[in-house]
Amino acid sequence: MFELNVLSALRTVGSFILYKDTIAFAIGPDNTGEKLSIIRIGGHVEENETYLQTLEREIKEEASIEVKLLSSPNTFYKRNWNDSDYSEISDYIDLEIKPLIITGTKIHSTAVFLSCAKEEPKPSSETYGIIFLKENDIKRICTEKLCLKNFLDSGGKLIKQKEIDYDMEMYAGVHLQFLNRLIEDKNDLVNKFINIK
């Protein structure tokens, strides 16, 4: 059950960044060093920072760009990223810029927003690389064993900052898995977002 005070407990924020007809994600080795994890760009809210200031700072730090934040037409809630179900909470969110999804509790929560960039995101020194995904790429990475080399050979795009093993399997982080769930549920929000003119 969603509680409004979840919004006051935001500890991390991030964004799906639209660039042309793709969504930009950070990519790098996971904690085991055996797979390449694909996650949203973002990070921790620092003391005396609003969530919007955090978004701006983290996107500059990780992707070296400024973005335009977009208010999501739908906001969803999951208590935990591992929960299979999610609920629509748009009517309860009174923010100028609404996130796509909020997870967590009144003690600790996170939100992921939508944004668009006119300049191409480029990985900073703290980011291994940035990968650019179309809707079909999201489906493939979430449902197939796909190594980075296969993705690039089929026309995929990556900008790397640090050395990456192209033979490593790509792993969809919780953020990418959620986008894929929306696609599977035939929610056209992802398609509309990728095709914003």
N, C-alpha and C positions, 0 to 999 in steps of 0.2 A: 504494500500500500504506500503510495506516494505521500510524503509530508512536505508542506511548503518550506519548512525550515531547512530542508536539504540544500536549498540554494545558498543559505548563509554559511554552509559548511564546505564550500568548494575549496579543495586543496590542490587539485590539478585541473588544467584546462588545455584543450588542444583544438586543432582545426583540420578539416578536410579542405585542402586548397585546390580550387579549380584553376587550371591553367590550360587555355585553349579547350580542347575536348578531352582532357584527362584530369585525374585527381592526383596530386602529388603527395607522396608518403615518404617518410624516412625509412631507410633499409640498412641493416647491419647485422652482424652475428648476434645470435641470442645468447643467453647466459651459459649455455652448454658449449657454445662455439661450434656446434654441429649443423646448425641451420641458419638461414638468413631470415630474420624477423622483419615484417613490414608493419609499421605502426604510424599513427597519426603524428603530426608535428605539433609539439607543445611541451608543457612541463609544469613545474610546481609554482604555486602562487607564493610570492615572497611577502614578508611582513610589510604592512602599509601599502600594499598593491591591490588594485581592483582586478577582477578577472579579465577585464578588457585590456588593462595595462600589461598583465601577464601574457595574454595572447600576443599583443604587439611585440613585446620584448622577446618572447620565445621564438616567434616566427622569424624575427630579424636574426636572432642568434643561430637558429638551426637552418634557415633557408635563405638568409641574406636578402630578404625582400620586405616590402610593405604590401599589405593586402587590404582589400575592402571587405569588411565583415558583412555577411548577409544574414538577415533574420530568417530562420528556418520556418517554412510554412507548417511544419509539424514538429512537435517536440515529443520524444518518447522517453520512457523511464524503465530502467531495470534496477532492481536493488543490488544485483551483483552481475558482473559481466558474464559469469557462467550460467546465469538463469536462462532457460530456454524461452521463456515468455517475456514480452515487453508490453507496456501499456501506453496509450496516447494520453498525454497530460497537457496539451496545448492550452486548454481553457484555464488551467491553473497558473500559467506562467505569465507574470506581469513584468516582463523585461523589454527594453527597447529593442535589443537584439536577442532573439530566442535561440537557444542551442538546438541541435538536432537530437541529442540524447543526453540524459543525466543518469548517472548511476551512483549508488551509495546510500548513505543514511544521514541523519541529522548531525552525526559526529564527523563523518568524512565522506565527501562526495567529489565527483569529477564530472565535467561537461565537455562535450565536443561540439564545436560550432562549424558553420559553413563559411567559406570565404572565397574570394577570387583574386587572382593576380594578373596584372598586365605584363609584368616582367617575369621571365623564366626563373623559377626557384633554383637556387644553386646551393649545394651543401657547404656548410661552414666547416671550420676545422674540428668541431666537436661531433660532426655527423659523417658517417661512412659514405653515405650516398643518398640521392633522392631518386625514387622510381616513379614513373608516370603511368597511371593505370586508366584504361578505358573500362566500360562496364563488363565487357567480355573477359578482360584480363582478371577482374575481380572474381568472376565466377570460376575461371580456370585455376587460379591460385588457391581458392578455397575448396576446390573439389578434386584436383589432380595433384600428383606428385610432380612438381615442375621445378627444375633447376633454373638458375638465373640465365645460364647459357641458352637454354631452350626458349626462354622468354625473349631474349635479345635476338635470337635467330629468327623468331617469328615476327619481328618488327617492333618489339618493345623498346622502351627508352629508359635509360639510366644515366645519371650524371654522378660520377664517383669522386670522392674527395680522398678516400683512403683505399688501400688495396682490398679487393673483395674476391673471394674464390668463386668464380663463375660456375663451377660444378656443384656448388652447395644447393641443396633444396631450399626453396623459399617457403616460409611459414607465415600464414595469415594471423596477425595479432588480433586481439579481441575487437579492435575498431574496424578492421577490414572484414572480419567475420560478421559483424553487425550489419555493415553495408550489404554484404552478400545475403544476409537473412532478409533484408528489405526487398532485395531483388527477387529472391525465391518466393516471398509472400506477395509478389506482383504489385508492390508499392512502387509507383512510377516516380517517386521523389528522386531517386538516384539518377534515372534517365533524364529527368527534367533539369537536375542540377548540372550534369555533365554537358547538356545541350543548351545552357543559358547563352543567349546572344548578347 
